[in-house]
Amino acid sequence: MAVKFGLVPKTLEGKKFIKRLIFGRLVKMPDEIKENMVPFIEPTKLSSSQPDKKHKVIYCVATLQS
């Protein structure tokens, strides 16, 4: 809706302000994610037959095979 009505700010500061209004206080992501920072939750398989409406961000880990 914001895009449709031209309400998306052009500057990063403006976008940050809008996000704060919508989502509340912004949480700074750590520079590095270390083991045991949060409890481990076993991953579950997502269905490929329907859209995932529960998750907004999916993190993954990639390694380079030597």
C-alpha positions as YAML, in Angstrom:
chain: A
units: angstrom
residues:
- id: 1
  name: MET
  ca: [0.00, 0.00, 0.00]
- id: 2
  name: ALA
  ca: [2.83, 2.36, 0.86]
- id: 3
  name: VAL
  ca: [4.33, 1.96, -2.62]
- id: 4
  name: LYS
  ca: [0.93, 2.32, -4.31]
- id: 5
  name: PHE
  ca: [0.24, 5.61, -2.54]
- id: 6
  name: GLY
  ca: [3.81, 6.94, -2.86]
- id: 7
  name: LEU
  ca: [4.47, 6.88, 0.88]
- id: 8
  name: VAL
  ca: [7.88, 5.14, 0.78]
- id: 9
  name: PRO
  ca: [10.58, 7.63, 1.84]
- id: 10
  name: LYS
  ca: [13.52, 8.22, -0.51]
- id: 11
  name: THR
  ca: [16.19, 8.50, 2.22]
- id: 12
  name: LEU
  ca: [17.52, 5.77, 4.51]
- id: 13
  name: GLU
  ca: [16.71, 7.92, 7.54]
- id: 14
  name: GLY
  ca: [13.11, 8.23, 6.37]
- id: 15
  name: LYS
  ca: [12.84, 4.49, 5.80]
- id: 16
  name: LYS
  ca: [14.32, 3.85, 9.24]
- id: 17
  name: PHE
  ca: [11.70, 6.16, 10.78]
- id: 18
  name: ILE
  ca: [8.83, 4.37, 9.02]
- id: 19
  name: LYS
  ca: [10.15, 0.95, 10.09]
- id: 20
  name: ARG
  ca: [10.33, 2.19, 13.69]
- id: 21
  name: LEU
  ca: [6.68, 3.31, 13.49]
- id: 22
  name: ILE
  ca: [5.54, -0.02, 12.05]
- id: 23
  name: PHE
  ca: [7.81, -2.55, 13.80]
- id: 24
  name: GLY
  ca: [8.80, -0.69, 16.97]
- id: 25
  name: ARG
  ca: [12.35, -0.25, 18.21]
- id: 26
  name: LEU
  ca: [14.93, -1.64, 15.78]
- id: 27
  name: VAL
  ca: [17.22, -4.40, 17.06]
- id: 28
  name: LYS
  ca: [20.87, -4.23, 15.99]
- id: 29
  name: MET
  ca: [22.06, -7.49, 14.51]
- id: 30
  name: PRO
  ca: [25.35, -8.77, 15.93]
- id: 31
  name: ASP
  ca: [28.42, -8.66, 13.68]
- id: 32
  name: GLU
  ca: [28.90, -12.37, 14.21]
- id: 33
  name: ILE
  ca: [26.53, -15.12, 15.29]
- id: 34
  name: LYS
  ca: [28.24, -17.44, 17.74]
- id: 35
  name: GLU
  ca: [27.32, -20.89, 18.95]
- id: 36
  name: ASN
  ca: [25.00, -21.00, 22.00]
- id: 37
  name: MET
  ca: [23.80, -17.38, 21.58]
- id: 38
  name: VAL
  ca: [20.23, -18.71, 21.49]
- id: 39
  name: PRO
  ca: [18.69, -22.11, 22.18]
- id: 40
  name: PHE
  ca: [18.88, -24.53, 19.26]
- id: 41
  name: ILE
  ca: [15.55, -25.36, 17.61]
- id: 42
  name: GLU
  ca: [15.55, -28.33, 15.28]
- id: 43
  name: PRO
  ca: [14.77, -27.16, 11.73]
- id: 44
  name: THR
  ca: [11.53, -28.29, 10.16]
- id: 45
  name: LYS
  ca: [10.93, -28.88, 6.48]
- id: 46
  name: LEU
  ca: [8.83, -26.26, 4.71]
- id: 47
  name: SER
  ca: [6.14, -27.37, 2.30]
- id: 48
  name: SER
  ca: [6.90, -26.66, -1.34]
- id: 49
  name: SER
  ca: [3.22, -26.87, -2.25]
- id: 50
  name: GLN
  ca: [2.11, -23.74, -0.39]
- id: 51
  name: PRO
  ca: [3.61, -20.36, 0.55]
- id: 52
  name: ASP
  ca: [5.28, -20.00, 3.95]
- id: 53
  name: LYS
  ca: [3.31, -17.29, 5.78]
- id: 54
  name: LYS
  ca: [4.96, -17.90, 9.17]
- id: 55
  name: HIS
  ca: [8.56, -16.86, 8.46]
- id: 56
  name: LYS
  ca: [9.82, -13.50, 7.20]
- id: 57
  name: VAL
  ca: [13.56, -14.22, 7.27]
- id: 58
  name: ILE
  ca: [15.28, -17.55, 6.76]
- id: 59
  name: TYR
  ca: [18.92, -17.86, 7.81]
- id: 60
  name: CYS
  ca: [21.24, -20.46, 6.42]
- id: 61
  name: VAL
  ca: [24.85, -21.51, 6.70]
- id: 62
  name: ALA
  ca: [27.07, -22.27, 3.74]
- id: 63
  name: THR
  ca: [30.49, -23.87, 3.79]
- id: 64
  name: LEU
  ca: [33.13, -24.07, 1.13]
- id: 65
  name: GLN
  ca: [34.34, -27.61, 0.53]
- id: 66
  name: SER
  ca: [38.10, -27.88, 0.24]
...
